[in-house]
Amino acid sequence: MRSDGLILVIPTLWIPTSFHRALNVYIKSEAIQSIILVDNNPAGRTDEIQSLLSCDKITILEQSKNLFVNASWNLGVSRITKPDALVGILNDDILIPHTILEKLRVQLKDQEGITGLLQAESGDPDLLIQEIVYDPCRNIGAQYRGFGSALFFKKKDYVPINSSLKIWFGDDWLLRNSTKVNGIKSSKIEIANNITISRLKKSRWFKELIQKDKAAANMLLF
């Protein structure tokens, strides 16, 4: 296990069936130093998933109730002690292959600020990291779709997300507190179209929570 690899923080409810495959990739990848799973639904683990969780790379932070994504990111990142550690906070419905993880590990060493995910276009190279321009008065997801699906930074650059923001606008919070904002393009990164959010957003409680997030974001960010 390398000491200069990426440390991944991934909150999960175990909804995407693709997450088992993603975990397999991250466990086997030499670019990954460790994986912190914030388990917001311990009852949702399948036997297939359970078989992977004894890996030395994995630390499980089991929760008695759903912390939601932003507090989960805060919790996971707080367990990382080295200021210069390379951190990735990921949704559980994306898969980044080993070749891209290794290139990220190398290139992120010289990056400052926050690096998020950009939509790949035809003809893009395997991996492109570039500084982006965005309007701070608008939600980043409305400008760069899926930007917050995967965010990378050094531990010292992480400012814990305000507790008023539960599910949305965590990426906006991090950008407002960042010295620089970069974007990653790679056609090899698989995104499962926000499976978790797509399922949850049908619930009344979820809709109410999002409305509270929007009100809090209007006060804190926009």
WOURHU-V544738 format. One record per run of one state. SS is the DSSP state (~ for helix, > for strand, _ for the rest). FROM is the first residue (numbers start at 1). LEN is the number of residues. If there is no record, write none. Layout:
BEGIN
SS,FROM,LEN + SS,FROM,LEN
END
This chain:
BEGIN
_,1,5 + >,6,7 + _,13,6 + ~,19,10 + _,29,3 + >,32,8 + _,40,2 + ~,42,3 + _,45,2 + ~,47,4 + _,51,7 + >,58,5 + _,63,6 + ~,69,10 + _,79,7 + >,86,5 + _,91,3 + >,94,2 + _,96,2 + ~,98,11 + _,109,5 + >,114,4 + _,118,10 + >,128,4 + _,132,8 + ~,140,4 + _,144,3 + ~,147,3 + >,150,5 + ~,155,3 + _,158,12 + ~,170,7 + _,177,4 + >,181,5 + _,186,4 + >,190,2 + _,192,3 + ~,195,6 + _,201,3 + ~,204,17 + _,221,2
END
